[in-house]
Amino acid sequence: MQVTQQVMQLAADGGGIGSITDGITPSWDVFGEIGTKAKIIVGVVMAGAILFLLGSAIIGAVHIRVGNQQHNTMETKKGQTMVASSLLGLFAVASMSTLFGIVYGFGI
C-alpha cells in the first residue's frame, strides 16, 4: 500500500494542467521547424473542427432521441448517421498530425 502511495505521489509531483492539455496538441516531429504563429493557427483550426464535430454528434444524439420518442425511423437513422460520421471525423482530425508524419516519412 505504501509503495502505491509513493508512486502516485511521484506521478503527481511532475504533473499539472499542462500534462493534461498537452495530450490534445499535435506532436510536430518533422514539422517542428514551422513558425510559432503557424502552430497556433493549426491548433486553433483543429480545436474549432473538434468543437464543431462534437456539436454535430450532440445534435445527432438529439435526432436519435426525438426519432425514438416519435417512433420515426427516418429521424433515428439520420441521428445515427450524424453521430457515426462526427465521431469518425473527430478521430481523423485528432490523428491528423500522426497521419501527416507517416505520409512525410514514407516520402523520404
WODAZI-V492871 format. One line per field, one symbol per residue. ss: DSSP state (@ for helix, = for strand, . for the rest). psi: psi as a letter, one per 40 degrees, with the letter a starting at -180 (. if undefined). burial: I if it has 9 or more other C-alpha atoms within 8 Angstrom, else O. Layout:
ss->???
psi->???
burial->???
//
This chain:
ss->.@@@@@@@@@@@@...@@@@@.......@@@....@@@@@@@@@@@@@@@@@@@@@@@@@@@@@@@@@@...@@@@@@@@@@@@@@@@@@@@@@.@@@@@@@@@@@@.
psi->dddddddddddddeiadddddeddiihdbeeeeiiddddddddddddddddddddddddddddddddddefhddddddddddddddddddddddedddddddddddd.
burial->OOOOOOOOOOOOOOOOOOOOOOOOOOOOOOOOOOOOOOIOOOIOOIOOIIOOIIOIIIIIIIIIIIIIOOOIOOIIIIIIIIIIOIIOIIOOIIOOIIOOIOOOOOOO
//
